[in-house]
Amino acid sequence: MSEDELRKKIEDIKRGKEERVKGVERKADEFLKRSYIAADGELGEHIDKNKIAQELGYDHHTLNDVLDYLESKGFTSCS
């Protein structure tokens, strides 16, 4: 593999990772909005994260990605 091909491959990988992170960010934002609605804006209110994920059409893996992202940003500790 040439150096140019290697650079292109690395850029493709970076681009793919950035797109994936942006997708998780969008899904996390929607999850937070739905969680807020479900809790009627009350802090500490229990919410059913699986029910919210189902309403949003998130599978188990997507939900885990969203919860990991939110926890890494300090938004929640619900995972």
HUHUSUL-V661680 format. One record per residue. N is the residue number from 1. RES is the residue in one small letter. SS is DSSP state (A for helix, B for strand, O for the rest). NEAR is the number of other ideal C-beta (glycine too) atoms within 10 Angstrom. Layout:
n=N res=RES ss=SS near=NEAR
n=N res=RES ss=SS near=NEAR
This chain:
n=1 res=m ss=O near=7
n=2 res=s ss=O near=7
n=3 res=e ss=A near=7
n=4 res=d ss=A near=8
n=5 res=e ss=A near=9
n=6 res=l ss=A near=10
n=7 res=r ss=A near=10
n=8 res=k ss=A near=12
n=9 res=k ss=A near=11
n=10 res=i ss=A near=10
n=11 res=e ss=A near=10
n=12 res=d ss=A near=10
n=13 res=i ss=A near=10
n=14 res=k ss=A near=10
n=15 res=r ss=A near=10
n=16 res=g ss=A near=10
n=17 res=k ss=A near=10
n=18 res=e ss=A near=10
n=19 res=e ss=A near=10
n=20 res=r ss=A near=11
n=21 res=v ss=A near=12
n=22 res=k ss=A near=10
n=23 res=g ss=A near=12
n=24 res=v ss=A near=17
n=25 res=e ss=A near=14
n=26 res=r ss=A near=11
n=27 res=k ss=A near=20
n=28 res=a ss=A near=20
n=29 res=d ss=A near=14
n=30 res=e ss=A near=15
n=31 res=f ss=A near=27
n=32 res=l ss=A near=15
n=33 res=k ss=A near=12
n=34 res=r ss=A near=17
n=35 res=s ss=A near=18
n=36 res=y ss=A near=13
n=37 res=i ss=A near=11
n=38 res=a ss=A near=17
n=39 res=a ss=O near=13
n=40 res=d ss=O near=7
n=41 res=g ss=O near=8
n=42 res=e ss=O near=10
n=43 res=l ss=O near=5
n=44 res=g ss=O near=5
n=45 res=e ss=O near=11
n=46 res=h ss=O near=9
n=47 res=i ss=O near=17
n=48 res=d ss=O near=11
n=49 res=k ss=A near=19
n=50 res=n ss=A near=11
n=51 res=k ss=A near=11
n=52 res=i ss=A near=20
n=53 res=a ss=A near=20
n=54 res=q ss=A near=12
n=55 res=e ss=A near=13
n=56 res=l ss=A near=15
n=57 res=g ss=O near=8
n=58 res=y ss=O near=19
n=59 res=d ss=O near=10
n=60 res=h ss=A near=9
n=61 res=h ss=A near=8
n=62 res=t ss=A near=16
n=63 res=l ss=A near=19
n=64 res=n ss=A near=13
n=65 res=d ss=A near=18
n=66 res=v ss=A near=27
n=67 res=l ss=A near=19
n=68 res=d ss=A near=13
n=69 res=y ss=A near=19
n=70 res=l ss=A near=22
n=71 res=e ss=A near=13
n=72 res=s ss=A near=10
n=73 res=k ss=O near=10
n=74 res=g ss=O near=7
n=75 res=f ss=O near=15
n=76 res=t ss=O near=17
n=77 res=s ss=O near=8
n=78 res=c ss=O near=13
n=79 res=s ss=O near=13
